[in-house]
């Protein structure tokens, strides 16, 4: 199983939703490359799990309360 987690973006969207920042306009956040990372875990031969981290991540997170289908994350990992 391959999984990539962008640390922090779920917390940002959840915090905005719980704080009542619901407006008719789409809200956009810029991912802070100094405080963000992409983590992964890969099963190796069903014996062990290899973990790794990419620290060079940047991008934007968009949340549109009027049309959630237009919400998303655009990220670059270098």
C-alpha positions as CSV (number, residue, x, y, z in Angstrom):
1,X,0.0,0.0,0.0
2,X,1.4,3.4,-1.0
3,X,0.3,6.5,0.9
4,X,1.4,10.1,0.7
5,X,0.4,12.5,3.5
6,X,0.8,16.2,3.2
7,X,1.4,17.2,6.7
8,X,-0.7,20.1,7.9
9,X,-3.2,20.7,5.0
10,X,-5.9,18.6,6.6
11,X,-5.5,20.5,9.8
12,X,-5.7,23.9,8.0
13,X,-8.9,23.0,6.2
14,X,-10.5,21.5,9.3
15,X,-9.5,24.5,11.4
16,X,-11.1,26.9,8.9
17,X,-14.3,24.9,8.8
18,X,-14.6,24.6,12.5
19,X,-13.8,28.3,13.1
20,X,-16.8,29.3,11.0
21,X,-14.8,30.7,8.0
22,X,-17.6,29.6,5.7
23,X,-18.2,32.2,3.1
24,X,-19.5,32.2,-0.4
25,X,-16.1,32.8,-1.9
26,X,-13.3,30.2,-2.4
27,X,-10.5,30.5,0.1
28,X,-6.9,29.8,-0.9
29,X,-3.9,29.0,1.3
30,X,-0.3,28.8,0.2
31,X,1.6,25.8,1.5
32,X,4.6,26.9,3.7
33,X,7.6,25.0,2.4
34,X,9.5,25.6,5.6
35,X,6.8,23.9,7.8
36,X,5.4,21.3,5.4
37,X,6.5,17.8,4.3
38,X,5.2,14.8,2.3
39,X,5.6,11.5,4.2
40,X,5.2,8.0,2.8
41,X,5.2,4.4,4.0
42,X,5.8,1.4,1.7
43,X,5.5,-2.3,2.7
44,X,8.6,-4.2,1.8
45,X,8.1,-7.9,1.1
46,X,5.3,-7.9,3.7
47,X,7.9,-8.0,6.4
48,X,8.8,-4.4,7.1
49,X,7.6,-0.9,6.3
50,X,9.9,1.6,4.8
51,X,9.2,5.2,5.8
52,X,10.4,8.4,4.1
53,X,9.9,12.1,3.9
54,X,10.2,14.7,1.2
55,X,10.8,18.2,2.6
56,X,10.8,20.3,-0.6
57,X,7.0,20.8,-0.9
58,X,5.1,23.8,-2.1
59,X,1.7,24.6,-3.6
60,X,-1.7,25.8,-2.8
61,X,-4.9,24.6,-1.0
62,X,-8.3,25.8,-2.2
63,X,-11.6,25.4,-0.4
64,X,-14.8,26.5,-2.0
65,X,-17.8,26.1,0.5
66,X,-20.3,26.8,-2.3
67,X,-19.0,24.0,-4.5
68,X,-16.8,21.5,-2.6
69,X,-16.0,19.7,-5.9
70,X,-13.9,22.7,-6.9
71,X,-11.8,22.4,-3.7
72,X,-8.4,20.7,-3.9
73,X,-4.7,20.7,-3.3
74,X,-2.1,21.5,-5.9
75,X,1.4,20.6,-4.7
76,X,4.9,20.1,-6.0
77,X,7.4,17.9,-4.4
78,X,11.1,18.3,-5.3
